[in-house]
Amino acid sequence: MSHSHYHSESDTVPLHPSSQSDINEIKNQINASVQSSPTTVLPAPSRLHPRLLLPLHPI
């Protein structure tokens, strides 16, 4: 039984670095996308034209 448990842990060990590598790449892409889009789109119109946001939404 102890041997079976050890095998399970060994199988999970190689999956961690692979998953982390993928997560790192995804995080990098998200960070680049966030800095390229929302960071430039959100503060720009919100700070430059705060009143323009209101008329932009017709009731």
WOPEVEN-V689686 format. One record per backbone hydrogen bond with DSSP energy under -0.5 kcal/mol. NH is the residue of the N-H (numbers start at 1). CO is the residue of the C=O. Records with the same first field share a line. If there is no record, write none. Layout:
NH: CO  CO
This chain:
5: 1
6: 2
7: 3
8: 4
9: 5
10: 6
11: 7
12: 8
13: 9
14: 10
16: 12  13
17: 13
18: 14
19: 15
20: 16
21: 17
22: 18
23: 19
24: 20
25: 21
26: 22
27: 23
28: 24
29: 25
30: 26
31: 27
32: 28
33: 29
34: 30
35: 31
36: 32
37: 33
39: 34
40: 37
41: 37
42: 38
43: 38  39
45: 41
46: 42
47: 43
48: 44
49: 45
53: 49
55: 51
56: 52
57: 53  54
58: 56
